[in-house]
């Protein structure tokens, strides 16, 4: 970010960290208003959207469940890409929320397999990943993801 980071340390006493950043001044900046309540979603009558949440960390899956709880979704979960593909063979969801870094079968390999299958070629896949560098985003989109949201994220981003 074009800044400078310094540290002063003294044994058995501790350390102090200092940083400087070059930033542009913004005039008349007003904080963005946080929306009250969940944003409105349009779901066709008599339909319930099925969402598959794929993440190897239970806490991440639970957070997504809490964020999506106000909506009329049927949620399923998988802990890796291989498990997700098995679930999708039984019932294709309307959306997959997918982490990239997982054991057994990672997110990109999962997306590539979904894109080679006729029944899942057009299945919307949204990557949610802490691997938030531009090269990770580009690679996930090149593999066939429909979108990429870096972790941590707010409900509004989802």
N, C-alpha and C positions, 0 to 999 in steps of 0.2 A: 504493500500500500504506500510505498515511498516514504516510510517513516524510519524511526531509529529506536532500537530497544537496548536498554542498558540494565545491568544488574550490579549491585554492590552487596557483597557477602562477607560476613565476619563469623568465623567458626564459633560455635556455641552461643551465638547471639542472634543469628537470623540473617535474612536477606531482604533487600529492598529492590523493587523493580520499577523502572521508569521507561516511558515511551513517549514519542512525539509523532504526530501525524500532520501531513499537509492537507488541509481541507479547504474547500471553497465555502465562502459565506453564502448562506441562503437567506434572501430577504422575504419577509412576509410569509414565513413557513407556518402552516397551521397543522397540528397533528390530525391524522386521519381518524375519522369517527369510527368506532367499533360498532358493527351492526348489532342490533338487539335481537336476540333469538336466531335460530338457524335460517339460512337463506332459503327462499322458496324453490322447490323443485317440482317439475311437472312430470307426473307418472300417469300413463294412460289408465283409464278406469278399468277395474277388474284385473289389473296386472300388478305383480309385486316383483320389483327388480331383485335379482339375486347377485350378490357381490361375494367374490372369493378373496379373502385376505391371506396373503402369503408372506410370512415373515418368520424367521427362526427364533426371534425373541418374543416370549409371551407378553412382556410388558408393552411392546409395540402393538401387538394384536389387540390387547385389551384397550389401549388408548384409541385405536380406530373404532372398536366396538362402541366405546363411550361417545365418540364424536358422531357416529352414525345412528345411535340409538333413537334420536327423535324422528327418524325417517322410517317409512314403511318398507324396509329392505329385509330380505332374508340373507343372513350372513353365514358364510362357511369359512373355515380356516384351514390352512396347511402350514407346515413348518419348513418346507423346502419345495423346490421345483418339481421333484419327482412325485411327491405326495399330491401336489397341485394338479399335475397332469393326470394322475389316477382319478382324482375327484372330477375333473373336467370330462373325462371319458364317460362317466356315469351321468353327469348333468352339466351342460354348458351354461355357465353363469352369464349375466348381462355385462359384468365388468370384473376385471381382476386388478387388485391393488397389490403390487409386487415389489418386494425388496430385491436388491441386487446381490448382496453378499450373504449367501446361505450355503450350508453344507449339502452334500450329495449332488444337487443340481442347482447351479446359481441362476439368478434372474435372467441374464442375457441368454443362456442356453435354453431356459424355459421358453422365453419369447420366441427364439428361433424354431423350437419344436412346434409351438402353437402356430406359427406362420406357415409351416410346411403341411399342416393338416387342413383339408378342405373345410371341415366343420368349425374350425377355430381360426381360420385365416383372417377373418374380419373382427374377431373378438377384441373389444377395447381393453387395452392393458395400460395402466397408469403405474409408473415406477415411483416408489417412495423410497429414497435412499439417503443415507448419511454420506455416501461417496458422492459428494456434491461438486466435484470439479467439472469444468466444462467438458473435458474429455470423457468423463463418465456419462454425462448427459448425452453427448453426441453419439457415443458408442451404443447406449441403450436405445436411442431413437433409430440409429442405423440398424440395430437388431430387429426393430419392428415395434417398439413401444409407441403408444399414441401420445404420451405425455410424460413429463418428469417433474417431480416435486422434491426438492431437497429437504432432508430432515435437519433440524426440527422444523415443523410447519404448524400453521394455525388452521383451525377448522375452515376458515374462509378460503384458504388456498385449496383445500380439498374440494 
